[in-house]
Amino acid sequence: MDKDHKGREVLSPVNSFSGEKRRKLNYTIHNPNTVEETAKVLLEIFVQANMGKVERRLREMAE
């Protein structure tokens, strides 16, 4: 691995055919909301994302 100007490791792009192991990325997300607030927001997102499917199905059922 390369080092940047402060001596920290810098990941260089890895070619999957080079035989090098890929470094696993870990993400930590801080969620200051309560479980109920988070569930409400996720439900709203899922409803909006699937609204077209629901409307299409309702039209099919009405015919």
C-alpha angles and dihedrals in degrees: 000000000000126000126226124224092278094051096255119140115258120201113229121206110277121218107218089220095054094082093238119135117247118235113240114234119222122196126198117195121193111216112188092183126100120253090254094052091048092049091050093051093046091049091052091050093050092047092051092045093052100037092104092053092049093049092048091050092048090052090050092050092048093055 
